[in-house]
Amino acid sequence: MNNTITQEKLDAYFKISKEALDAARDKFDEERLEQAEDFFDMASRYHEDAKFFLNDKQDMVLAFAALNYAHGWLDAGARIGLFKVTDSRLFTVD
């Protein structure tokens, strides 16, 4: 059983979350721009929270949780079409 949050695991999640943020950044559905911006803002804030928890609070558990929330917002936005993305490695879009 794998029940340990390691720095390597966090680094991998930070990398993929940043990649997903970058991929969604300019791919908003123009017809639902306000909702897309809101979802993206929430994802960005959780990503920043993860950095704060890791760097300022030295709390790997909360950092890991915040990264999962960040990616959850991105995934949900992609799934309902707020972000016009097609990369199934980064998003659940297929």
C-alpha positions as CSV (number, residue, x, y, z in Angstrom):
1,M,0.0,0.0,0.0
2,N,1.2,3.5,-0.9
3,N,0.2,5.9,1.8
4,T,3.1,8.4,1.9
5,I,3.2,11.8,0.3
6,T,6.8,12.3,-0.9
7,Q,8.5,15.4,-2.3
8,E,8.8,13.5,-5.6
9,K,5.1,12.8,-5.7
10,L,4.3,16.5,-4.9
11,D,6.8,17.6,-7.6
12,A,5.0,15.4,-10.2
13,Y,1.6,16.7,-9.2
14,F,2.8,20.3,-9.2
15,K,4.2,19.7,-12.7
16,I,1.0,18.2,-14.2
17,S,-1.3,20.7,-12.5
18,K,0.8,23.6,-13.9
19,E,0.8,21.9,-17.3
20,A,-3.0,21.6,-17.2
21,L,-3.4,25.2,-16.0
22,D,-1.3,26.4,-19.0
23,A,-3.2,24.2,-21.4
24,A,-6.6,25.6,-20.3
25,R,-5.5,29.2,-19.8
26,D,-6.5,30.5,-23.3
27,K,-9.0,27.8,-24.2
28,F,-12.2,29.3,-22.6
29,D,-15.6,28.7,-24.1
30,E,-16.6,32.2,-25.2
31,E,-20.3,31.5,-24.8
32,R,-19.8,30.7,-21.1
33,L,-16.8,32.9,-20.4
34,E,-17.8,34.0,-16.9
35,Q,-18.1,30.3,-15.8
36,A,-14.9,29.3,-17.5
37,E,-13.1,32.2,-15.8
38,D,-14.5,31.3,-12.5
39,F,-13.5,27.6,-12.8
40,F,-10.0,28.7,-13.9
41,D,-9.7,31.2,-11.1
42,M,-10.6,28.5,-8.5
43,A,-8.0,26.1,-10.0
44,S,-5.4,28.8,-10.0
45,R,-6.1,29.7,-6.4
46,Y,-5.9,26.1,-5.2
47,H,-2.6,25.7,-7.1
48,E,-1.2,28.8,-5.3
49,D,-2.6,27.5,-2.0
50,A,-0.6,24.3,-2.6
51,K,2.6,26.3,-3.0
52,F,1.8,28.2,0.2
53,F,1.1,25.0,2.2
54,L,4.3,23.4,1.0
55,N,6.7,26.4,1.1
56,D,5.3,28.5,4.0
57,K,3.6,25.9,6.2
58,Q,5.8,22.9,5.4
59,D,2.6,20.8,5.1
60,M,2.8,18.3,2.4
61,V,-0.6,16.8,3.1
62,L,-2.5,20.1,2.6
63,A,-0.3,20.9,-0.4
64,F,-1.2,17.5,-2.0
65,A,-4.9,18.1,-1.2
66,A,-4.9,21.6,-2.7
67,L,-3.3,20.3,-5.9
68,N,-6.0,17.7,-6.2
69,Y,-8.7,20.3,-5.8
70,A,-6.9,22.5,-8.4
71,H,-6.9,19.7,-10.9
72,G,-10.4,18.8,-10.0
73,W,-11.6,22.2,-11.0
74,L,-9.7,22.0,-14.3
75,D,-11.0,18.5,-15.0
76,A,-14.6,19.5,-14.2
77,G,-14.3,22.6,-16.4
78,A,-12.9,20.5,-19.3
79,R,-15.5,17.8,-18.9
80,I,-18.5,20.2,-19.1
81,G,-16.8,22.1,-22.0
82,L,-15.8,25.3,-20.3
83,F,-12.3,24.7,-21.5
84,K,-11.8,23.7,-25.1
85,V,-9.0,21.2,-24.4
86,T,-8.5,17.7,-25.9
87,D,-5.5,16.3,-24.1
88,S,-6.8,13.2,-22.3
89,R,-3.5,12.9,-20.5
90,L,-4.2,16.1,-18.6
91,F,-8.0,16.1,-18.6
92,T,-10.9,13.6,-18.6
93,V,-12.2,14.6,-22.0
94,D,-12.6,11.3,-23.8
